[in-house]
């Protein structure tokens, strides 16, 4: 379509195209008219049409002529409904359609909207802002106030519902979808029943073109009941995902089913006429609905939100259960956390020296990336399997825990103080874990490098000391950026852990191991059962720690290969590297170097924590649809509590709120075996 004059008035457009009986089927006159009336007062448009009967008559003829024979079922069955059963194909399709809109059949209303309404969302807003009486008058003036009761329109509407019903029935009958809602196994399938009712309605309309539904009609009531049952099926399936897990494909299928069932409900409402005025109301509603569906047909943000919210919810749900173990309540638990963190510090101190030694091995960037990655990965897995603690692994877990409590308890004034106390327990647990890691990694790295010096009669840290100390100077290196990168990896490792936990539940991996005939025959039933329990308990942690190690080890070599200054800084490793750097310099460093390195170690820890905790909280907030306003009051209470009781955020001081805070967490975090 050629570009038209964007400054033309509606009077000039009407005189140009409709001062005579225009037989054209071109959409250009309609498009120009739509653009021109948006720049004018709609009251003036109505007055002009009333005072100029000939252009009004010719315009009405043109409108009926261009709409005649154009089907609109695509606008009801395709627009703003998922067309793919997986996220990425749908995402790519929407991006492509946004950049290069597809070529549509010219005999459809879909094509007409694309070529007349260049901004459907804005045009819909314009229509909604017009006075209702003026819109009614405009519809009546064009003789389209009653098109909803026309036999051809009703036939198209019912055909659209049947298309949606056929599609949704096929998806709902898939084995994996049915498995998500075992509660319906003993009931008649509501999707099949809905399909039968809609086919019967179509047949009845074929025999009686004047058929009209009303709210008390038994067939309408039955269809509505089946729609409600179908939606309940989807809701139960989503609810059961916490128990059975869910895959991306099933998540997408359930979303698609829900969209199509909801669309059938929206469409059937258009056929319900109880009073004479409902004819005009429903006629307008069909127009509004079509514009609304079209305006959101390529909405990428909506696709991402809908497709990822449930998966992120499940990931944070599994992560939250792990996070419970990182929140200490008593002095004994507090000291236990310190001992576990100390164990983690011992292993990290050794890893620091090992990484330094790997750097001396000649080889390619890839070989160094592999060695560094395996060094980190094996060390983190050892820390995990030995029940030690790496402090910065906690935020990704505990953020999900805290958010789950918020989501389940809500913004209730009565429990804000208890929640603030729970936050103080979380903070002091993080604090003592940091202390345990740093206090042990520094001396262990120092002892090992000293032992190597004694054994080999050579200070192996000399060549690396300058770089190690420079990396701990935020003014001479990108230490803060690199600490933030490590925080991002901590966040990703939390996602991996939750995703592995979800997939383990969805695919019944522990049950498969326990009942695997090969394992049972070779090793016995008892071994198979033990292996199953071990897998369920440890595999998500093993995989997440492995990949966390790979991310940390490969970043610097990959950054070097790409010519980018990429690296990671982790508080525990920074403490160990600080010790190695000092030893390489025979402890002969300036006071500036010492203190800036000392301070930077804790700055690195702060940014490790800040980035991983913030990203994890964001994911958890989003997955549970928590409103920022809803939690603002709780945040205020936390700050108030900190100023009233600052030492409780660092030391295990007893409080009368201990039991209430523990109950608040235990009542909302599901740790029962049947939930898995």
N, C-alpha and C positions, 0 to 999 in steps of 0.2 A: 504494500500500500504506500502510495507516495505521501510525503509530508504535507500537511495542510497548514493553513494560516492559523497560528496559535492565538492571534489577537482578534479573530473574527467574533462579532457579537452573535447572539442566538437569533436576533431578527434577521441579520444578513444571511446566516446559514439557512434559515427557513425560507427566505425569499429566493435564495440561490437554487435550492434543491426542490422546494415544495410549493412553488407558485404554480406548479402544474402537476399533473398525475405522473409521478415518477415510477417507471416500470423497472428501474435498475435493481439488481441484486447485490450491487457493490455495497460494502460496509463503510465506505468513506463518508457518506452523508451522516450516517448514524454516529460515527466516531467524532466528526466535527461538532455535531449537535451536543453530544455528551460533554466534550471539552468546553464548549461555549457556555452552557448553562451553569457550569461550576464557577464561572467568573461573574455570574449575574445573580440578582435576587430572584429566587424561585417563584415568588409571588408575581413578579413581572412576567415571567415565562408563562404562567397560567393565564394571566390577564391577556397577554398577547394572543394566545391560542383561542381564548374565548371571544375575543374581539375580531379575530381574523379567521372565520370558519373555513375558508378555502384552503389555506396552508395547513390548518389543523386537520382537515379531512384528508388531504393528500399525504400528510405525515403519518396519519393513522393507517392509511392504505399501505404505505411503504413499510411500516413496522410489521404489519401482518404478513406482508409479502415476503420479507427477508427471513422471518421466523418460520414460515410455512415449510414443512418437510424436513426441518432440522431436528434431529433426535438430541435429547439432553441426558440420556441415561449415563453417558460417560462422566458427566459433571457430578453425578450422584454416586457412581460406583468406583470411580478411579481417583478423583481429586482428594488430596490429603488423606489417602489410605495407603499403607505400606504395600508396595508392589513386589518386593523381594522378601525371601524368607531368611535373609541374613543381613547384618548391619552394613558391612562394607559395600556389597553390591548396591544396596539402597542408597548409601551415602554417595557413591560414585555417580549413580544415576541422577540424583538430585543436583549434584554439582554440575554435571554435564547439561542438564535441562535448564539450569540457571544461566549458564554461559551461552549455550546454544540451544534455544527452545526447540523441541521436536516439531516435525511437520505433521499437522493434524488433518483429519478428514474435513474438508470444507463444508460438508453437509451436516455439521454438528454445531450445537450451541457452544460447545467447548472451544471450537475454532473461532466462533463469533466473539466470545468474550476476550480471547487472546488478541483479537484485532480491533476491538472497540474499547475495551477497558485496559489501558496500558498499566494502570496501577489499581488492581481490583481491591486491595485492602483500603486504599485511600478513597476509592469510589464508594465502597461499602460504608465507610465512616461518613462520607458526605450524605448518603441516603439516610442513615440513622439520625443525622443532625437536622434533617428537614422536618418541619411540622407534619405530624401524622395526617391531619386533615388535608393538607396540600398534596401529599403523596397519594392519598385515597382519591382525591379529585383528579389527579393526573392519570391514575390507572383507569378510572371511569371514563375519562375523556378519550382514552385510547381503546376503549372496549376490551380491556384485558383484566378487568376487576373480577371476572368470573371464570378465567381460563382454567382454574384448578378443577372445575367440575366437567370440563370437556372430555368426552369419551377417549379421544386420542391421548390427552395428557394423562388421564388416569391409567390408561393402558401402559404408557411409558413408565409411569411411577411404579406400578406393580411389577412390570418387567425388571426394573432396576432392583427392586427388593428380591426378586427371584434370583437374579444374577449373584447378588451378595450372599443369599442363602445357600446356593449351590457351592459357592467357593468356601464359605465358612464351614459347611458340613464336611467337606473333604478334608480340611485341615484339622477339624475337631476329632475326626475319626482316626488320626494317626496314632500309632501305638504309644509313642513317647508322650503325646499330649494327654491321652486318656489316662496314662499312668500317673500323671500329676494330680488327678482328682479321683482317687479310688472310692471316695464316698458315693460317686454316681454309678458304680458298677451294678448296683441292685435296683437302679431306676431306669425308666425309659429314657432314651437319648433325647434331650430337649431340642437338639439341633435338627434331628430328623423330623421331629414333630412340628417344629417351626417351618421347615421346608414343605412338609405336606400341607400345612394350613395356607401357606402363601401360594402354592400351586392350585389349591382348591379355590382360593380367592381369585386368581387369574382366570380360572375356568368359569367361575360364576360371572365375572365381568364380561367374558366373551359371550356368554348367553344373554346377559342383561347389561347392555352398555350404560344404562341409566343408574346402575348400582351406586349407592351412596352409603358410606359407613357413618355411624354415630357412636358416641361414647358408651352407650348401653348395648350396642350390638354384640351378640354373643361371639361372633367370629373375631371381632376386634379385641374383645376381652381375652379370648383364648390366645391370640397372637401375642398380646401384651404379656400374658403369663409365661409363655414360652421364651420370650425375649428376656424377661427377668431371670428365668431359670438358666438361660445361656450365660448371662452376665455373672450369675452366682457361680456357675461352673468355672468361669475364668478367674473370679476372685478367690475361690477355694484353691485353684491350681497355683496362683501366685502365693497365697498364704502357705501352701504346703512346700513351697520352694525352700523355706528355712529348714524343713525336715528332710526333704528328698534331694536338695540341691537343684540346680537348673543349668542348662546349657544356653549359649547365646542364640542358637537356632530356635529352641523351644520358647525362650523369652520373646523372640521376635514373632513367632507364630501366635503366641497368646496375645501379644499386643495387636497383631493384625486381626485376630478373631474378635477382640473387644471393639476395635474400631469399626468393623463391619456390622457387628450386632447393634452397636450404638447408632450407626447410620441407618440401619433398618428401622430402628425405633423412631429416629427423626423423620424418616420418610412416611411411615404409617400415620404419623400425627397429621400430615398434610391432607390425608383423605378423610379425616374425622370432621364432619360438619354437623354441629348441633343446632346452630342458629344461622339465620340468613347472613349476619355480618361475618360469620366464620369463613364464608366463601372468599370475601375480599382479604381478610386477614391471612388466610392460608395461601392465597395467590401471591401476596407480597412476600410471605415467609419463604416460599419456594425460590423467589428471585434472590432474596437475602442469603439463603442457604447456599445457593449455587455460587454466588460471589464470595461468600465466606470460605467455602471449600477450595475454590480456585486460588484465593489469595494466600492460602497456606499450603498449596500443593508441593512446593519445593522448599519448605521451611526446614533448613538444616539444623538449626539450634533445637527445634522441637524434636526432630528425629534423634539427635544426640541425647537430649534429656530423657526422652521416653525409653530409648533403647538401653541406656547405660545405668539408669537409676536403680533398677532392681538388682542388676549384677553387682553394682557398687555396694548396695545394701547388704547383699549376701557376703561379699568379701569382707566388709567391715564387721558383719555379724560374727564370722569365724575369727577375725582378728581380735574382736572385742573379748571373746572368751579367753584368748591367750593373754590379753592385757590384764585380766583380773590378777594373774600371778605376779604382776610387776608393781602392785600397790600394797605397801606394807601398812599394818595396823598397830602391831605391838612392838615393844623394844626388841623382843626376840627376833621378830620378822625383819626389823630394821637392821639388826646386826647380821642376820642371815644374808640379807641383800648385800651388805658390805663385804662379807666373806665371798659370796658368789662373784661380786664385781672384782674382788681382789684376784680370784682365780682367773677371771677373764683378763685382768691386767698382766698376770704372769705370762699367759700364752701370747698376748699381743707384744709384750716386751721381746719375746723370742722371735716373733714374726718380723719385728722391725730389723733385727740383726740379720735374719735370713734374707729379707728383701735386699738389704745392703750388699750381702755376699752374692746374691743372684745378679746384681748389677755389674759385678766384676767378670761374670762369665761372658766370653765373646759370643756374639750371635746377632741375629737380625732383630728388628723391632718386634716382629711377630713372636719370635722365641722368648723375648723378654716379657712381652704381654702375657704369654702363656705361663711363664714361670711366676710372674707376679700374681696373676689371677689364681693359680693353684695354691700359691702361698697363702693368700688371703682366704680363699674358699675353704681349704682344709683346716686352717686355723679357726675360722668362724664355726665350722661344723663341729670341731673339737669342743669349742666353748659351749655350743648348744647341747651336744650329747653328754657332756660332763656336768650339765646343769649349772654352768657358770653364767655370768651375765656380761653382755656388752652394753654399756649404758645407753648409747645412742640408738640401739635397737628397740628400746622401750617406747619412745614417743609415738611411733606408728601404731603400736598395739594399744597403748593407754588412751590415745585420742579417740579411737573407736569405742573403747569402753565407756569413757566419760560421755560421749555423744549418745550412746545407747541408753545410758541412764537418763540423760536429758530428754530424749525422744519418748521414752516410756513413762517418765514421771511428769513431764510437761513443766510449764512455768507456774508452779504452785508456790505461793508465798510461804506456805507452812514448811516446805522442805528446802528453801533456798539456803538457809544457814547450814543445814546438814550437808547439802551438796558442796558448799564452800569449804566445809571441814574435810570432805572427801578429797577436794582439790589440794588442800594442804598436805594430806597424806600422800597423794600422788607426787607432789613437788618434792617432798622430803625423800621419797623413794628414789626419784631421779637424782637428787643431790648426792645422796650417799653412794649411789651407783657410780656417779662421776668420780667421787672421791676415791672409791675403791679401785677403779680402773687406773686412774692417774697415779695414785700413791704406789702402786705395784709395778706398772709398766716402766716407769722411770728407773727405779733401782735394778729391776731385772735386766733391762737392756744394758745398763751400766755394768752389772756383774758379768754378763755374758761377753760383752766386748772386752772387758778386762781379762777374763779367762782366756779368750782367744789371743790376746796380746801376750799373756804369760806363756801360753802353750806354743805359739808360733814365733814368739819374740819379735813381733811386728804389730804396730798399731794400725789395724785395718781400717780405722775410721778416718785416717788423715785425709785421704783424697776426697771423701764425701762430706767432711765437716762443714766446709764453706757453704756448699749448696744447702745442706740441711738447716743451717742457722739462717741463711738468707731466706729460705722458704718460710721461716717463722717470723719474718719481719713484714707486716702488712703494708709498709711504705715502699719496700723494695720488691715485693712479690704480690701475686693475686691470692693471698692466703684466704681472705674472706670469701672471694668468689669460689675458690676451690673447696672451702668448707661448705658452702651452699650447695655445690654439686654433690658432695658426699651426702648432705641432708636429703637431696632429691633421690639419691640412690637408696637411702634408708626408707624413704616413702615407697619407692617402687618395690623394694623387697617385701614390705608389708602387704602390698597388693598381691604380689606373687604368692605369698603364704596363704592369704585368704582365698585366692583363686584356686590354688591346689586343694585346699580344704573343701571348697565348694564342689569341685570336680570329683574329688574322692567320694563325697556323699552321693552326688548325682549318678556316677557310674558304678556305685556299689563296690569300689575297689577292695575295701577290707573284707567284705563278704565273699567276693570272688576268690581272694587269697585263702580264706578259711575253708572254702569248699572246693578248692582246686584239687582235682583227683591226682595229678602228677605230684604235687607237693605232699599230699597226704600219703600217697603210696610210698614215696621215697623217704620222707622224713617223719611221717606219722601225723595223726590228727592233732595231737597236743602242740607239736611244732607249728603246724599250719595256723592254729588258733593264736598262738603266741606271736607269730609273724604278722598276723592280721592286726592284732592290737598294737604291736610296735609300729606298723605302717600308719595306722590311723592316728597315733599319738605323735609320731616324729617326722613323718615324711614331708609335710608342709614346711616344717622348720628347716629340715635338711636342704630342701630345694631352694628355699628363699635365701638361706645363708650361702649356699653355693653360688647363686647368681649375684648376690651382693658382693661376694669376693671377686667374681669375674668382672663386675662393673668397676670396682675399685682398681683392680690390677690392670685392666685394659685401657683405662681412660688416658693416662699419660702417653703411652706409646701411640695410641690412635690419634691423640692430639698432635703429637710430634709429626706423625705421618701426614696429617692434614695441614700442617703449618699453623696450628692453633695452640695457644698457651692454655691447654686443658690439663687439669690434674685434680687430685682429691686431697683434702686435709681432714683428718679425723682426730678428735681430741686424744684418744688413747695412743694412737700411732704418733701424734705430734709430741706427746710426752716422751715416748721412747726415742724418737728421732732427736729430741732436745738433748737427751742423755748422751746419745752417740756423738752428736755434734760437739758437745762440751768435751767429751773424752778425746775426740780427734784433735782438739785444740789444746789438750793437756790442761783443760780448765782455765786457760789463759785467754779470757775474752774481756772486752770492755764491759763496764757496768750497763751501758746502753744496750748492748747485744744481749746480755743476760736478762735484763728486766723486760725488754720488748719481747723476747722469745717466751719468757715466763707468762707474761700477760696474754700473748697471742694464743698460747695453748688453750687458755680458758675462753678467749674470744672464738676460737675454732669450735669449741664445745658448744658455746651459746648458739652459733649459727647452724651447727649440726642439728641441735635440738629445735631451734626456731623453724627452720625450713621443713624438716620432716614432720614435726607436730602440726604446723600450720596447714600443710598440704593434706595431712591425714584428717584433721578436723574439718577442712573444707569438703573432702570427699564424704566424710561421715555425715556432716550437716546436710549436704545435698542429697545423699541417699535416703535420708529420713525426712526430707522436706521440712527441715526446721527453719523457722523464720528468724532472721537476724534480730528483729524486734523482740521476739519471744525469749531469746537468751540474753538480751542486753541487761535485763534486771538481775539475772543471775551473775553476770560478769561484775556488775556494780557491787553485789553482795560479796563476791570473792575479794575484791579490792578492799572493801570495808573490813572484812574478816582478817585480811593480811595486816592492815594497820592496827587492828585490835590485838592480834595474836601473831606477831611476826616470827617468833621462835618456833612455832608449830610447823612452819614451812621448811624447817631445817632439822629439827630434833624431834624424837618420838615422845613428846610430852603428852601425858594422859589428859583426856577430856571427857566430860559427861556426854559429848556428842559421838564418841567412838562407836557405840553400839548402833545408834541411829544411822550413822553414815555407812556402817557395814551392812545394815539391813537394807538401806537404800540401794546399795550395789547388788547384794545377793538376791534381792527380789526382782531385779530387772535383767540380770545377766544369766542367760540360760546355759547351765553346765550339766544338764541331765543327759545321760547316755541316750535316752530315747529320742532326743532332738537331733541326734546324728545318724 
